Amino acid sequence: LPKQEDSEEFETHKLRAEKSAYYECKKCGGVIDDEAKIKALKLGKWESIRGMKKGAKKVGYFINSLYSPFVTFGAVVKKYLETKDDPTLEQNFVNSWLGLPYSPKKITDSSDDIKLLIRDIPDLIVPKNTVQLTMAIDVQKDHFYTSVRAWENDGGSTRIYHARVNSWTALEDILYMDYKTEDEEIFKIRACAVDSGYHKDEVYNFVAINSHVAIPVKGSSHDMKSPYNLSNITDMPFQLLVVDTEYYKDIVDAKIQRSVKAAKENQPCEAGFWVSTGVDEDYCKQITSEYKVIEKAVRGKDYIS
């Protein structure tokens, strides 16, 4: 298939595919076009494929846009072609158009892929077009991992520093450091997210001292209706940011996939995920070690690990 970058060829292919799309019957191999679909929908009936479980009081059915009398097969094909090369758009297509759970294609199996995202920018140097800096602190049992990212207007970001440190004082030194561009323009960290999974009291004390820039963060232990919410903490002058971890992992994963793909094809990439020249093997391995995997639980329900 032609790529979207080859715009003229891609548009020609997309138009041809849209006009010639049809549905092939899974049982007999017969061709069902849009006109036949309307007739089939009027004559169709819901049937259980796996049968009713004993004692079940409710029955659920999966339905996607192929069943809609207002959506042609060609429109579905067109949407697929427009989204297949972008993990974020593809997820929306699979979830909203096909009515199916999305399982991302992981292309960053190797830490070498992250090395493809290295920009020609030294550590601690703020890239051009940066609008703000953020810092993240991952609290471990006896140490901390921290990273600083420079953000651009399009949502892209570059890791300009990361470290393993052993004290809150060392973290404060990083938090209040002057970060400069090559032209000596000074940037300060505008927001710092602190993981509150370990040593909660120490985290809250650190945030209280640095509450103008720091906020405690915790991953939700249950499904959330929104990507994040703020929760009040008793006797504290700040709130706890509770986040849907999988939602944000999906965003980061999509950015990495899109950026790696663009780097391999020597193409530009908006809203990308980049790293500066000082990135090491340990950082690359940590980035590629976590991604969403859909697994089967004992009773047949999917869960995420």
Salt bridges, closest charged atoms under 4 A:
GLU11 OE1 - LYS14 NZ 3.37
GLU47 OE2 - LYS45 NZ 3.60
GLU82 OE2 - LYS14 NZ 2.88
ASP85 OD2 - LYS84 NZ 3.24
ASP86 OD1 - ARG258 NH1 3.61
GLU90 OE2 - LYS105 NZ 2.61
ASP109 OD1 - LYS106 NZ 3.40
ASP112 OD1 - LYS115 NZ 3.50
ASP113 OD1 - LYS264 NZ 3.45
ASP123 OD1 - ARG159 NH1 2.80
ASP142 OD1 - HIS143 ND1 2.69
GLU152 OE2 - ARG119 NH1 3.11
ASP178 OD1 - LYS188 NZ 2.80
GLU184 OE1 - LYS180 NZ 3.45
ASP250 OD2 - LYS292 NZ 2.82
GLU265 OE2 - LYS3 NZ 3.60
GLU265 OE2 - LYS261 NZ 3.30
ASP280 OD1 - HIS162 NE2 3.26
GLU281 OE1 - LYS115 NZ 2.55
GLU290 OE1 - LYS249 NZ 2.74
ASP302 OD1 - LYS296 NZ 3.27
